[in-house]
């Protein structure tokens, strides 16, 4: 893992190195004032010079001016000192892992990489830009591509393409129109096509191998499959109050999942009995509409800032063209961003609850079952209800780079009434977030759990958690 972390930081440095050479040279420091230029009246007396003349104050030596007699203290200084001392070793380790690989932190901070990156990738007026995208996660193939952005207020558009192999590609486009009066509002239309292979389905439940709802062919096994997906999404978002957002969106999603040509393990049909996996080996066509309400009091939603986040949503999905699927979705998430020790270090507890329920007698396709994209371990459990609780400790490494220590606890279950603490999964680790003043640019995270180590590296790709239209 040490070699993995070192190569990861070196790779980030390699991506950002071209921008560092564009930095301006810092102006030299002002030369010291020669001793001859110091007025004689201010020069300290020396032994043998004689006593000062009457009416002239005795000169004060530098030793008498250094320091202060008694430092100021606050009432909670003891608690702050103890907390800072306890967290200092963990912060030091993370800082060294990142900063010890070629002074990457100095490049980001002193050479102002992020602002110059915009100058490098965008035209002079900022109307058109193009930059690379990279996505790498444990259990998936690397996907490398590029994103084109065009922005002429109030219109904006983006196109992204990525390639990771014959059955690993993605293409997406989005158009957006925004207005600021009578209140901020955004209307968007987007489309996406992607193919993924080497995906794994363990079955339903927190412990799939012992869940009676799974029908394994020859004992518990992971079924490997590939998927082709097309999606069109139309959305409308308004902000009637500074901290309140109302989001309405509707999508049409087409999916087709089957066995890959070179699975490297038991395929879906080899691991499960025929017909036991709803939604496999035929095209599903589902229209999903959702209404969400979000309250977020943070001033900067991408950097390290304090505030409170509360979000709730409810949606309904139904199949078209001979697809009788009907289901409802609902859920919420709550997160606090609290100053700890100092205002630039944030302690963030969070809980996310998602649920889905079939409305008709037709089974819900297995891809539509609730997953756990906010869990930073392995997101390989699916069921009708999911709960994820997490705690993050986050601080700035430099102006546009924040580090975090985190721990997650997750569980899926058939219904909220079955919630208990048995077989709860956990994951803990550290990561880095690269962002601008308005948006996230990249993420690196390494997490360890009872299932092994999970690594994520993403650059120019949106975060995994968003509205339900983009999560799976």
C-alpha positions, 0 to 999 in steps of 0.5 A: 500500500505504501508503494500504491500511495507513493505512485498515486501522489507521484501520478497527481504530481505528473498531471499537475507538473505542466501547470507549475512551470507556468508560475511566475517567479516570486519577487526577491526579498528586500535587501537588508538595510546597511548598518550605516543607514541606521540613525545614530539616535536609534543605535543601542549603547555599547560598553564604554560609550558612557552614560546617556545624556540627561533627558534622553530615554535609555535605549532598549535592547532587542532582547528586552523587546522579544516575546510577551510576558504572558500569552492570552488564553481562552476558557476552552483552551485546555480542551482544544489543546488536548484534542489537537494533540490527539489528532496531530499524529494522524494528521502528520502521517497523512500530510507526510504521505502526500507531501513527501513525494516531490513537494506536490504541496508546494507546487499546489500552494506556492505556484497556484496550480488550480487557478493556472489550470483554468488558464491552461485548459480554457480560452482567454475568456473562459468560454471553451475548455477541455481537460482530461478525465481519469477514473480508477477504482478497485475492481474496475478497469481504468477509464481515461478520456476528456471533457469539453466545456462551453459556457456563454452565460446563461448557457453552458454545455459539456461533452465527455468521452472515456475509454477503458476497453472494448466493453468499457466506454462512456459518452455523455453530454449535458446542456444547461440554461440558468437564470438569476431572477426572480430567483436562481434557477437551472434547467438541464437536459443530458444524455449518456451511453456507457458499457461496463464489464466485469461487474459482480452481483453477490445476491440480495442482503447484507450476508448474501450467502446465507440469505434465503431469497438468493437461489444459488446454483452450486453454493454461494458465488459472485455472478460476473456480468456486463451491462449496456446502459443508455439514459436521458435526464431532464431536470429543473432546480430552483433556489427560492431561499439562499440555503434552500434548493428544490430539485425536480428531475425525470429520466428514461433509462435503458439497461441490458445485462448479460454474461461477459465473453471473458468473465474471469469467474462464474457468470451470472447464469452460472452462479444463480438459477435461471429466472431468479435474477430479475432484470437480467438477459432482457432490456429494461426500460424505466421512467423515473421521476423524483422531487427532492428538497435540500437545505445546505447552510454551507457558504462553500460546498466544495471546500472546508466550511461549516454548516448543516445539510439536510436532504429528502427525496421521493420518486416513482418509477414505472416500466414502458413498452411491455415492462410492468415494473413499478416502484417507489423510492424515498430517502434522506441524508443529514450531515453536520460540518462542525469546527473542531479545534479550529475553524479550518478543521471540520468534523462531519457526522453523516447518515444516509438512508435510502429505500425502494418498494415495489408497487406492482407484483412484478419484481424490481430489476436487480440493478434498481435495488438500493446500493450504497454509493456513499460507503467508501469500502466495497459497494457490493450489497443491494437490498430494499433499504440501505443505511450508511453512517459516517464520520469525517475529519477534514482539514486543508493541506493547501488552498485548493487541497483538503485531506480527510480521515474517515470511517463508515458503517453500512448495512442493507436490509429487507425493510426498515423494521429489520434494522439492527447492528448485526453484521454491520460492515465498516471501512476506514481510511484517508483521502484527498480532495482537489477543488476550485472555489466552485466545484470539485476537480479530483479525489483520491481515497484509500480505505481498509475494511474486513473485506480488504483495501479499496482504492479510488482515484478520480479526476474530472469525474463527478462525485459518486453521490448526487441525486438518484438519477446519477447514482447507479 
